[in-house]
């Protein structure tokens, strides 16, 4: 049970990191404010670092991880593109990223509760990812 919960929690973190990186990559070309751009780039790097850490732990369990849900990825991309076509502003980007962060925090907390038998190292990564998402949402409020 501990190993199964650990693997499942790590897989969800892995998918969440990939979704976060893809979302940031999608909006970066449209960012006008240099400070906002740098905050997004920094957060993307932090996501990638957590992704590597998650991937390394999954490798120890002989698991290759998990891709984000294709439907969720497609819907996110459609929403992003539609909103940016209508209003290609930093405000729109901040709104989109904040929504993504909030969804990520909600999902990750749900997975923490669902996989409560997971090892502490997996829970720690999950909590750090939650904190990263919460901090980004706070940091970009000035652009809403």
C-alpha positions in Angstrom: 0.0 0.0 0.0 2.8 2.5 0.9 4.6 1.8 -2.3 1.4 2.0 -4.4 0.4 5.3 -2.9 3.9 6.7 -3.3 4.0 5.8 -6.9 0.5 7.1 -7.6 1.2 10.4 -5.8 4.5 10.8 -7.7 2.8 10.1 -11.0 0.2 12.8 -10.3 3.0 15.3 -9.4 4.8 14.3 -12.6 1.7 15.0 -14.7 1.0 18.2 -12.9 4.5 19.5 -13.4 4.3 18.7 -17.1 0.9 20.5 -17.4 2.3 23.5 -15.5 5.4 23.7 -17.8 3.3 23.4 -20.9 0.9 26.1 -19.7 3.8 28.5 -19.0 5.4 27.7 -22.4 2.1 28.5 -24.1 1.7 32.0 -22.7 5.4 33.1 -22.6 5.5 34.3 -26.2 2.6 36.7 -25.4 3.9 38.3 -22.2 4.7 41.9 -22.5 6.0 42.8 -19.0 9.6 41.8 -18.3 9.0 41.2 -14.6 6.0 39.0 -15.3 8.0 37.1 -17.9 10.9 36.6 -15.6 8.6 35.3 -12.8 7.0 32.8 -15.2 10.5 31.7 -16.5 11.7 31.2 -12.9 8.6 29.3 -12.0 9.0 27.1 -15.0 12.5 26.3 -14.0 11.3 25.4 -10.5 8.7 23.2 -12.0 11.3 21.4 -14.2 13.5 20.9 -11.1 10.6 19.3 -9.2 9.8 17.3 -12.3 13.4 15.9 -12.4 13.2 15.0 -8.7 9.9 13.3 -9.3 11.2 11.4 -12.3 14.2 10.2 -10.4 12.1 8.8 -7.6 9.7 7.2 -10.1 12.7 5.6 -11.8 13.7 4.1 -8.4 10.2 2.4 -8.4 10.7 1.3 -12.0 7.9 3.6 -13.2 8.0 6.0 -16.1 5.5 8.5 -14.8 2.3 9.9 -16.3 1.4 12.3 -19.0 -1.2 14.9 -18.3 -4.8 14.0 -19.3 -4.9 14.6 -23.1 -8.5 16.0 -22.8 -7.5 18.4 -20.0 -4.4 19.5 -22.0 -6.5 20.1 -25.1 -9.2 22.0 -23.2 -6.5 24.1 -21.5 -4.8 25.0 -24.8 -8.2 25.9 -26.4 -9.1 28.1 -23.5 -5.7 29.8 -23.6 -5.7 30.4 -27.3 -9.3 31.7 -27.3 -8.7 34.1 -24.5 -5.4 35.3 -25.9 -7.0 35.9 -29.3 -9.7 38.0 -27.7 -7.4 39.9 -25.3 -3.6 39.3 -25.7 -2.7 41.1 -22.5 -0.7 40.4 -19.4 -3.9 40.6 -17.5 -5.3 37.7 -19.5 -2.2 35.7 -19.1 -2.2 36.3 -15.3 -5.9 35.2 -15.2 -5.1 32.0 -17.1 -2.1 31.1 -15.1 -3.9 31.9 -11.8 -6.8 29.6 -12.9 -4.2 26.9 -13.7 -2.5 27.3 -10.4 -5.7 27.1 -8.5 -6.7 23.9 -10.3 -3.3 22.4 -9.7 -3.4 23.2 -5.9 -6.9 21.7 -5.7 -5.9 18.5 -7.5 -2.6 18.1 -5.6 -4.4 18.5 -2.3 -6.9 15.9 -3.3 -4.2 13.5 -4.3 -2.4 14.1 -1.0 -5.6 13.0 0.8 -6.2 10.1 -1.5 -2.7 8.7 -1.3 -2.2 9.3 2.4 -0.1 6.2 2.9 2.6 7.6 0.5 6.1 8.0 1.7 7.1 11.3 3.2 9.5 12.1 0.3 6.6 11.9 -2.1 4.4 14.0 0.1 7.2 16.6 0.5 7.5 17.0 -3.3 3.7 17.4 -3.5 3.7 20.0 -0.8 6.5 21.9 -2.5 4.7 21.8 -5.8 1.5 23.1 -4.1 3.5 25.9 -2.5 5.1 26.8 -5.8 1.7 27.0 -7.4 0.2 29.1 -4.6 3.2 31.5 -4.6 3.0 32.0 -8.4 -0.7 32.8 -8.1 0.1 35.4 -5.4 3.1 36.8 -7.3 1.1 37.6 -10.4 -1.9 39.2 -8.8 -0.6 42.6 -9.6 -1.1 41.8 -13.3 -4.8 40.8 -13.0 
